[in-house]
Amino acid sequence: HDMALLSQSASLKSRIPFIHFFDGFRTSHEVNKLNLIPDEDIRAMIDPDLVREHRGRGLNPDRPVMRGTAQNPDVSFQARETVNPFYDRLPAIVQETMDEFATLTGRQYKLFDYFGHPEAERVAVIIGSGAQTLIETVNYLVKHGQKVGIINVRLVLPFSAEHFLTALPSTVKAIAVLDRVKSPGASGEPLYGDVVTVLAEAYANGKLPTQTLPRIIGGRYGLSSKEFTPAMAEAVLDELKKDTPKNHFTIGIDDDVTHTSLDYDPSFDIEPDDVVRALFIGLGADGTVGANKNSIKIIGESTPLYAQGYFVYDSKKSGSRTVSHVRFGPKPINSPYLIQSASFIGCHQFVFAEKIDVLENARQGATFLLNSPYGPEEVWEHLPRSTQQQLIDKEIKFYVIDASKVARETGMGNRTNTIMQTCFFAISGVLPKDEAIAKIKESIKKTYGKKGEDVVKKNYVAVDQTIARLYPVEVPTIATSAIDRPRVVSEAAPD
C-alpha cells in the first residue's frame, strides 16, 4: 500500500516508469488488517503540476510526434545512452520521496532498510515478503545474543551501490543473499550478482565499509510460494557461521539430487504467545474459507486486535481439502508463512480425523473442535489411536458438535461453515458471546443477502441452535482405540 504511493510519486518526479510488484500468490491471497493512507496524504504526495506535465508528454493526435521508429547505427547507441542522467538521479529521488512520506505518515523507509544488531557479523539480503520472516527471526536472535542483521531491498533497480554500502554494518564478516528466482546456467541469481558486484567494486576502489571483503553466499528460497519460515531463516544465518558455507544453496526443500539444500529445525518457533493461531481444516466448497474470511473481518473491525488469514488449497479446489491459517493478536501481524504451532484447530469434516494427522501442528494445551456424528460420550472410541494419544500427550481441550446434523435440520444442506464459525467464537472468547453472534449474523446478511431472505434465515436459525449443540469432551488418560489412521505407503510397498 505504502510502496504503491511511493512508486507513483517517484515515477512522476523522475519520468521513469516503475514496476511495483509483490511476490505472487502467497501475498495476493493473504487477508490482513491495514491502516490505509488518508486521502489528504495521498494528494500531498502527488504534485498536480507533474501530473499535467506527464499527460502533456503523452501521445496525442492534437500534438502529433513520432517516437520509437527505426534508428541507424550512426546515432542509435548515443541515443540509448541519453537515459543515464535520469537513472543516475533516481535513487536520490526515491529516497527523498520516502523521506517526504515519513514526514506525513511517520513511517520511514529507505532504499535499503537495515534491521538487526548494530554490530552484526552475519547479514542476510533479501527482497519481498520473505523479508518479514527474516526480520522476525533476526529480532528474536538478537534478543538471544546473536550478532545478526538483515537488509531489506526496497529499490531493486537501479541498484544504488552508495546506499547499499551505507546500510551495511562495518562489522559484517559474512553475507547471505536470498533470491526468490532461479537462473539456470547463470553464475548466480540477480540479487546475488548485484551484491557481489557492488562489494567487489567497492573493494577495488578502496570504498569498502568493512575491514575485509565479507564472505558472500547466495541461495534460492520460496519458489512457487514454497514455505519460508523462521526455522529456514535461522538455518541460512547459521550457515554463515561456517568457515566454508555452502554457496548457491536452496532452503525449504530436500534436494536429494544435486544436494544444494540446507538442513533446518522445523520445530524452531518464535511467534509470541499473545498471538492466537488457529487452523481450520475443511472440504473445498463447504464454506470453511468464506467463513474464516468473515471471522477475520469481524475480529479486525470489531476489536482492537489485528488479524491475518491465508488459505491453502490445491488446484482441485471443490471437493478437496482446504486449510485456513488464521492469526490474531494485539500488534500488526507480519508473518507470511503457515502456522506451525496452533492454539486452536477446527476439523470441519470427521473423515479428516480418520485419515490424516489433524493434530500434527497442535501446540501444548491447544483446543480441538471436531464436527462429529458421534456425541461426547462415544466419539473417543471412533478416533484413531494415535489421535487419542496426541490429545492426551498435548493436554488438548476437546469439543464436538454434530454440525452436519444441525445443517440438515435447519435446511442448510452440507454447509456447516457458519455453525463451525459460531463454535469458534464461543470457545475462543475473542468477543463476548452475544456480540459475536450479532456480528456473525451481520456477516451472513452481507454474504448471503443476494441469495434471498430464506437462505439468510436458515443461517440465522443454524447459528441460534449451535451453542446448545456444542459439547466438551472429557479426555481419558489412556488411548484405547482399536483403529488407527491408514498408512500413506503400504508396508508391502517395495523400497
C-alpha positions as CSV (number, residue, x, y, z in Angstrom):
1,H,0.0,0.0,0.0
2,D,2.7,2.4,1.0
3,M,5.0,1.3,-1.8
4,A,2.3,1.9,-4.4
5,L,2.1,5.5,-3.5
6,L,5.9,5.9,-3.2
7,S,6.4,4.4,-6.7
8,Q,3.7,6.5,-8.3
9,S,5.1,9.7,-6.8
10,A,8.7,8.9,-7.6
11,S,7.8,7.9,-11.2
12,L,6.2,11.3,-11.8
13,K,9.2,13.1,-10.4
14,S,11.9,11.1,-12.2
15,R,10.0,10.5,-15.5
16,I,10.9,6.8,-15.3
17,P,8.3,4.0,-15.2
18,F,8.3,1.8,-12.2
19,I,7.3,-1.9,-11.8
20,H,5.7,-2.0,-8.4
21,F,5.3,-5.7,-7.6
22,F,4.6,-8.3,-4.9
23,D,5.9,-11.8,-5.0
24,G,3.0,-13.9,-6.1
25,F,0.1,-15.9,-4.8
26,R,1.4,-16.0,-1.2
27,T,1.0,-12.2,-0.9
28,S,-2.0,-11.7,-3.2
29,H,-4.2,-14.3,-1.3
30,E,-3.4,-13.2,2.3
31,V,-6.1,-11.3,4.2
32,N,-4.7,-8.7,6.7
33,K,-5.8,-5.7,8.7
34,L,-4.3,-2.5,7.2
35,N,-4.2,1.2,8.1
36,L,-5.0,3.0,4.9
37,I,-3.2,6.2,3.9
38,P,-5.6,9.1,4.3
39,D,-6.7,10.8,1.0
40,E,-5.1,14.1,2.1
41,D,-1.7,12.4,2.4
42,I,-2.1,10.8,-1.0
43,R,-2.9,14.2,-2.5
44,A,0.1,15.8,-0.7
45,M,2.4,13.2,-2.3
46,I,1.2,13.7,-5.9
47,D,2.2,17.0,-7.4
48,P,-0.6,18.1,-9.8
49,D,1.9,20.0,-11.9
50,L,3.8,16.8,-12.5
51,V,0.6,15.0,-13.4
52,R,-0.2,17.7,-16.1
53,E,3.4,17.5,-17.4
54,H,3.2,13.7,-17.6
55,R,-0.1,13.9,-19.5
56,G,1.3,16.6,-21.8
57,R,4.1,14.2,-22.8
58,G,1.7,11.5,-23.8
59,L,0.9,10.6,-27.4
60,N,-1.9,12.9,-28.5
61,P,-3.4,13.3,-32.0
62,D,-3.7,17.1,-31.3
63,R,0.1,17.3,-30.8
64,P,1.5,14.5,-33.1
65,V,5.1,13.4,-32.6
66,M,7.0,10.5,-34.0
67,R,8.7,8.1,-31.5
68,G,10.3,4.7,-31.5
69,T,10.8,4.4,-35.2
70,A,13.9,2.7,-36.8
71,Q,17.3,4.2,-36.0
72,N,20.5,3.7,-37.8
73,P,23.8,2.7,-36.2
74,D,25.2,6.2,-36.5
75,V,23.0,7.6,-33.7
76,S,21.2,4.7,-32.0
77,F,23.9,3.9,-29.5
78,Q,24.4,7.6,-28.5
79,A,20.6,8.0,-28.1
80,R,20.4,4.9,-25.9
81,E,22.9,6.4,-23.5
82,T,21.0,9.6,-23.0
83,V,18.9,7.9,-20.3
84,N,21.9,7.8,-18.0
85,P,21.3,11.1,-16.2
86,F,17.7,10.1,-15.4
87,Y,18.7,6.7,-13.9
88,D,21.6,8.3,-12.0
89,R,19.3,10.7,-10.3
90,L,16.6,8.1,-9.5
91,P,17.9,6.6,-6.2
92,A,18.1,10.1,-4.6
93,I,14.6,11.0,-5.9
94,V,13.2,7.8,-4.4
95,Q,14.8,8.4,-1.1
96,E,13.6,12.0,-1.0
97,T,10.1,10.7,-1.7
98,M,10.4,8.2,1.1
99,D,11.5,11.0,3.5
100,E,8.6,13.1,2.4
101,F,6.2,10.2,3.1
102,A,7.7,9.7,6.5
103,T,7.0,13.4,7.4
104,L,3.3,12.8,6.5
105,T,2.7,9.4,8.0
106,G,5.5,8.7,10.5
107,R,6.6,5.5,8.5
108,Q,10.2,5.9,7.4
109,Y,11.5,3.7,4.6
110,K,15.0,3.6,3.0
111,L,16.2,2.2,-0.3
112,F,17.9,-0.5,1.8
113,D,16.3,-0.9,5.2
114,Y,18.6,-2.5,7.8
115,F,17.2,-4.4,10.8
116,G,19.2,-6.2,13.5
117,H,22.2,-5.8,15.7
118,P,24.2,-2.5,15.2
119,E,27.4,-4.6,15.1
120,A,26.2,-7.5,13.1
121,E,28.7,-10.1,11.9
122,R,26.2,-12.1,9.8
123,V,23.7,-10.3,7.5
124,A,21.1,-11.6,5.0
125,V,20.0,-9.6,2.0
126,I,16.5,-10.2,0.6
127,I,13.6,-8.7,-1.5
128,G,9.9,-9.0,-0.9
129,S,7.6,-10.7,1.7
130,G,10.4,-13.1,2.8
131,A,12.0,-10.0,4.4
132,Q,9.2,-10.0,7.1
133,T,10.1,-13.6,8.1
134,L,13.8,-12.7,8.3
135,I,13.1,-9.5,10.3
136,E,11.1,-11.6,12.8
137,T,13.9,-14.1,13.1
138,V,16.7,-11.6,13.3
139,N,14.9,-9.7,16.1
140,Y,14.4,-12.9,18.0
141,L,18.1,-14.0,17.6
142,V,19.4,-10.5,18.5
143,K,17.4,-10.7,21.8
144,H,19.2,-14.0,22.4
145,G,22.6,-12.6,22.0
146,Q,23.4,-13.2,18.3
147,K,25.0,-10.5,16.1
148,V,22.9,-10.9,13.0
149,G,21.0,-8.5,10.7
150,I,19.0,-8.2,7.5
151,I,19.0,-5.7,4.6
152,N,15.5,-5.4,3.0
153,V,15.9,-4.1,-0.5
154,R,13.2,-1.6,-1.4
155,L,14.6,-0.3,-4.8
156,V,15.8,-3.2,-6.8
157,L,16.9,-1.4,-9.9
158,P,18.8,0.8,-10.3
159,F,20.8,-0.9,-7.5
160,S,22.4,2.0,-5.7
161,A,25.9,1.0,-4.5
162,E,26.2,4.1,-2.3
163,H,23.0,3.5,-0.4
164,F,23.7,-0.3,0.0
165,L,27.2,0.3,1.4
166,T,25.8,2.9,3.8
167,A,23.2,0.3,5.1
168,L,25.8,-2.4,5.6
169,P,27.3,-2.5,9.1
170,S,31.1,-2.1,9.1
171,T,31.4,-5.2,11.3
172,V,30.0,-7.7,8.8
173,K,32.1,-10.8,8.1
174,A,29.6,-12.9,6.1
175,I,26.6,-12.2,3.9
176,A,23.8,-14.5,2.5
177,V,21.8,-13.2,-0.4
178,L,18.4,-14.8,-0.9
179,D,16.7,-14.8,-4.3
180,R,13.2,-15.9,-5.0
181,V,14.1,-16.9,-8.5
182,K,16.2,-19.5,-10.3
183,S,18.5,-18.5,-13.2
184,P,19.6,-21.8,-14.8
185,G,23.1,-21.6,-16.3
186,A,24.0,-18.2,-14.7
187,S,26.8,-17.8,-12.2
188,G,24.3,-16.7,-9.7
189,E,20.8,-15.2,-9.2
190,P,20.2,-11.5,-10.0
191,L,20.3,-10.0,-6.4
192,Y,23.3,-12.1,-5.6
193,G,25.1,-10.8,-8.7
194,D,24.3,-7.2,-7.8
195,V,25.6,-7.6,-4.2
196,V,28.8,-9.3,-5.3
197,T,29.5,-6.7,-8.0
198,V,28.9,-3.8,-5.6
199,L,31.2,-5.2,-2.9
200,A,33.9,-6.2,-5.4
201,E,33.9,-2.8,-7.0
202,A,34.0,-1.1,-3.6
203,Y,36.9,-3.3,-2.5
204,A,38.8,-2.5,-5.8
205,N,38.2,1.3,-5.3
206,G,39.0,1.3,-1.6
207,K,35.5,2.2,-0.6
208,L,34.6,-0.9,1.3
209,P,32.9,-0.1,4.7
210,T,34.2,-3.3,6.3
211,Q,37.9,-4.0,7.2
212,T,38.0,-7.0,4.8
213,L,35.8,-8.2,2.0
214,P,33.0,-10.2,3.6
215,R,32.4,-13.8,2.6
216,I,29.3,-13.8,0.3
217,I,27.0,-16.8,-0.5
218,G,23.7,-16.9,-2.4
219,G,20.7,-19.1,-2.3
220,R,17.2,-19.7,-3.5
221,Y,14.0,-19.9,-1.5
222,G,10.2,-19.7,-1.8
223,L,9.8,-20.6,-5.5
224,S,6.1,-21.1,-6.4
225,S,5.0,-19.9,-2.9
226,K,7.1,-22.6,-1.2
227,E,7.2,-22.0,2.5
228,F,9.9,-19.8,4.0
229,T,9.7,-20.0,7.8
230,P,11.7,-18.6,10.7
231,A,13.4,-22.0,11.0
232,M,14.6,-21.7,7.4
233,A,15.8,-18.1,8.0
234,E,17.7,-19.3,11.1
235,A,19.3,-22.1,9.0
236,V,20.6,-19.5,6.5
237,L,22.1,-17.3,9.2
238,D,23.6,-20.3,10.9
239,E,25.3,-21.4,7.6
240,L,27.2,-18.1,7.7
241,K,29.0,-19.3,10.9
242,K,30.9,-22.0,8.9
243,D,34.4,-21.5,7.6
244,T,33.2,-22.8,4.2
245,P,29.5,-22.2,4.0
246,K,27.5,-23.7,1.1
247,N,27.1,-21.3,-1.9
248,H,24.2,-21.4,-4.3
249,F,22.2,-23.3,-1.8
250,T,18.4,-23.9,-1.6
251,I,16.3,-23.7,1.6
252,G,12.9,-25.2,2.2
253,I,13.3,-28.3,0.1
254,D,15.2,-31.6,0.4
255,D,17.4,-31.6,-2.7
256,D,18.5,-35.3,-2.9
257,V,19.6,-34.9,-6.5
258,T,22.2,-32.1,-6.5
259,H,22.4,-31.7,-2.7
260,T,22.1,-28.0,-2.6
261,S,19.6,-27.8,0.3
262,L,20.4,-26.6,3.8
263,D,19.1,-28.6,6.8
264,Y,16.9,-26.8,9.3
265,D,15.0,-27.5,12.5
266,P,11.2,-27.4,11.7
267,S,10.4,-27.2,15.5
268,F,12.0,-23.7,15.8
269,D,9.1,-21.4,16.7
270,I,9.4,-17.7,17.5
271,E,5.8,-16.5,17.4
272,P,4.8,-14.6,20.5
273,D,2.3,-16.1,23.0
274,D,-0.1,-13.2,22.6
275,V,-0.8,-14.2,19.0
276,V,-3.7,-16.7,18.7
277,R,-3.0,-19.1,15.9
278,A,-5.9,-21.2,14.5
279,L,-6.1,-23.9,11.9
280,F,-9.4,-24.8,10.2
281,I,-9.5,-28.0,8.1
282,G,-12.4,-28.2,5.7
283,L,-13.5,-29.5,2.4
284,G,-13.4,-27.4,-0.8
285,A,-16.7,-25.6,-1.4
286,D,-18.1,-26.4,2.1
287,G,-17.8,-22.7,3.1
288,T,-14.9,-23.0,5.5
289,V,-12.7,-20.5,3.7
290,G,-15.5,-18.0,3.3
291,A,-16.5,-18.3,7.0
292,N,-12.9,-17.7,8.1
293,K,-12.6,-14.6,5.9
294,N,-15.7,-13.3,7.6
295,S,-14.2,-14.1,11.0
296,I,-11.1,-12.1,10.2
297,K,-13.2,-9.2,9.2
298,I,-15.3,-9.4,12.4
299,I,-12.2,-9.6,14.6
300,G,-10.4,-6.8,12.6
301,E,-13.3,-4.4,12.5
302,S,-14.9,-5.1,15.9
303,T,-11.9,-5.3,18.2
304,P,-8.6,-3.5,18.5
305,L,-6.9,-6.8,17.5
306,Y,-5.0,-7.3,14.3
307,A,-6.0,-10.3,12.1
308,Q,-4.3,-12.3,9.3
309,G,-5.6,-15.1,7.2
310,Y,-4.1,-17.4,4.5
311,F,-5.8,-20.3,2.8
312,V,-4.2,-23.4,1.5
313,Y,-5.9,-25.5,-1.2
314,D,-4.8,-27.4,-4.2
315,S,-5.8,-27.0,-7.9
316,K,-8.8,-29.4,-7.5
317,K,-10.4,-26.9,-5.1
318,S,-14.0,-28.1,-4.8
319,G,-14.1,-31.4,-3.1
320,S,-10.5,-31.3,-2.0
321,R,-9.1,-30.4,1.5
322,T,-8.6,-26.8,2.4
323,V,-6.7,-25.5,5.4
324,S,-7.3,-22.0,6.7
325,H,-4.5,-20.3,8.7
326,V,-5.8,-17.5,10.9
327,R,-3.8,-15.4,13.4
328,F,-5.0,-12.5,15.6
329,G,-3.2,-10.5,18.2
330,P,-2.6,-7.0,19.7
331,K,0.1,-6.0,17.3
332,P,0.3,-5.9,13.5
333,I,0.9,-9.4,12.1
334,N,3.7,-9.7,9.6
335,S,4.2,-13.4,9.4
336,P,4.0,-14.6,5.7
337,Y,4.3,-18.3,6.5
338,L,2.0,-21.1,7.6
339,I,1.2,-21.8,11.2
340,Q,3.5,-24.4,12.7
341,S,2.1,-24.5,16.3
342,A,-1.6,-23.8,16.6
343,S,-3.5,-22.9,19.7
344,F,-6.8,-23.8,18.1
345,I,-7.6,-26.5,15.5
346,G,-11.1,-26.9,13.9
347,C,-11.7,-30.1,11.9
348,H,-14.9,-29.4,9.8
349,Q,-15.1,-33.0,8.4
350,F,-14.9,-36.1,10.5
351,V,-13.3,-38.1,7.7
352,F,-10.2,-36.0,8.0
353,A,-9.8,-37.0,11.6
354,E,-9.9,-40.7,10.4
355,K,-7.5,-40.3,7.5
356,I,-4.9,-37.6,8.3
357,D,-2.9,-36.3,11.3
358,V,-5.1,-33.3,12.1
359,L,-3.3,-32.6,15.4
360,E,0.2,-32.6,14.0
361,N,0.6,-28.8,14.4
362,A,-1.3,-28.5,17.7
363,R,0.7,-26.9,20.5
364,Q,0.7,-28.0,24.1
365,G,-2.7,-27.1,25.7
366,A,-4.4,-26.3,22.4
367,T,-8.1,-26.5,21.7
368,F,-9.6,-29.0,19.3
369,L,-13.0,-28.6,17.8
370,L,-14.4,-31.6,15.7
371,N,-17.5,-31.8,13.6
372,S,-18.5,-35.3,14.6
373,P,-21.6,-37.6,14.0
374,Y,-20.8,-39.1,17.4
375,G,-21.6,-37.4,20.7
376,P,-19.3,-36.5,23.6
377,E,-19.7,-39.9,25.2
378,E,-19.0,-42.1,22.2
379,V,-16.6,-40.0,20.0
380,W,-13.5,-41.2,21.8
381,E,-13.7,-44.8,20.6
382,H,-14.1,-43.6,17.0
383,L,-10.9,-41.7,16.9
384,P,-7.6,-43.2,15.7
385,R,-5.4,-44.4,18.5
386,S,-2.6,-42.0,17.5
387,T,-5.0,-39.1,17.6
388,Q,-6.1,-40.2,21.1
389,Q,-2.5,-40.3,22.3
390,Q,-1.9,-36.8,20.9
391,L,-4.9,-35.4,22.8
392,I,-3.5,-37.0,26.0
393,D,0.2,-36.0,25.5
394,K,-0.5,-32.4,24.4
395,E,-3.2,-31.9,27.1
396,I,-5.6,-30.7,24.4
397,K,-9.1,-29.4,25.3
398,F,-11.6,-31.3,23.1
399,Y,-15.0,-30.1,21.9
400,V,-17.5,-31.8,19.5
401,I,-20.6,-30.7,17.6
402,D,-22.6,-32.6,15.0
403,A,-22.6,-29.6,12.7
404,S,-23.7,-31.7,9.7
405,K,-26.9,-32.7,11.6
406,V,-27.6,-29.1,12.6
407,A,-27.1,-28.1,9.0
408,R,-29.6,-30.7,7.7
409,E,-32.2,-29.9,10.3
410,T,-32.1,-26.2,9.5
411,G,-32.2,-26.6,5.8
412,M,-28.5,-25.8,5.1
413,G,-27.7,-29.0,3.3
414,N,-24.0,-29.8,3.7
415,R,-23.0,-26.2,4.5
416,T,-21.6,-26.3,8.1
417,N,-19.4,-23.2,7.8
418,T,-21.5,-20.7,9.9
419,I,-22.1,-23.4,12.5
420,M,-18.4,-24.1,13.0
421,Q,-17.7,-20.4,12.9
422,T,-20.1,-19.8,15.7
423,C,-18.4,-22.6,17.7
424,F,-15.0,-21.0,17.2
425,F,-16.2,-17.6,18.6
426,A,-18.0,-19.4,21.5
427,I,-14.8,-21.3,22.5
428,S,-12.1,-18.8,21.8
429,G,-13.8,-15.9,23.7
430,V,-12.3,-13.3,21.4
431,L,-15.6,-11.5,21.6
432,P,-18.5,-11.7,24.1
433,K,-20.9,-14.5,23.0
434,D,-23.9,-12.2,22.3
435,E,-21.7,-9.7,20.4
436,A,-20.1,-12.4,18.4
437,I,-23.4,-13.9,17.4
438,A,-24.7,-10.5,16.3
439,K,-21.6,-9.9,14.2
440,I,-21.8,-13.3,12.6
441,K,-25.4,-12.6,11.6
442,E,-24.3,-9.3,10.1
443,S,-21.7,-11.1,8.0
444,I,-24.3,-13.7,7.0
445,K,-26.6,-10.9,5.8
446,K,-23.7,-9.4,3.7
447,T,-22.5,-12.7,2.3
448,Y,-25.8,-14.4,1.5
449,G,-28.2,-11.5,1.2
450,K,-28.2,-11.7,-2.6
451,K,-29.3,-15.3,-2.4
452,G,-32.6,-14.4,-0.8
453,E,-34.1,-13.9,2.6
454,D,-34.8,-17.6,3.0
455,V,-31.1,-18.5,2.8
456,V,-30.3,-15.8,5.4
457,K,-33.0,-17.0,7.8
458,K,-31.7,-20.6,7.6
459,N,-28.2,-19.4,8.5
460,Y,-29.7,-17.4,11.4
461,V,-31.5,-20.5,12.7
462,A,-28.4,-22.6,12.4
463,V,-26.4,-20.0,14.4
464,D,-29.0,-19.9,17.1
465,Q,-29.0,-23.7,17.6
466,T,-25.3,-24.1,17.6
467,I,-24.3,-23.2,21.2
468,A,-26.8,-25.7,22.7
469,R,-25.3,-28.5,20.5
470,L,-21.7,-27.8,21.3
471,Y,-20.2,-30.2,23.9
472,P,-16.9,-30.5,25.7
473,V,-15.3,-34.0,25.7
474,E,-13.5,-35.4,28.8
475,V,-10.2,-36.8,27.5
476,P,-9.3,-40.1,29.2
477,T,-5.7,-40.8,30.4
478,I,-5.2,-43.8,28.2
479,A,-5.6,-44.3,24.5
480,T,-7.9,-47.3,24.0
481,S,-9.0,-47.2,20.3
482,A,-8.7,-50.3,18.2
483,I,-8.4,-48.3,15.0
484,D,-5.6,-46.1,13.6
485,R,-5.0,-44.0,10.6
486,P,-4.2,-45.9,7.4
487,R,-0.5,-45.7,6.3
488,V,0.3,-43.4,3.5
489,V,2.5,-46.0,2.0
490,S,1.7,-49.7,2.4
491,E,4.1,-51.9,4.4
492,A,4.1,-54.2,1.4
493,A,5.3,-51.5,-0.9
494,P,8.8,-52.1,-2.3
495,D,11.7,-49.8,-1.3
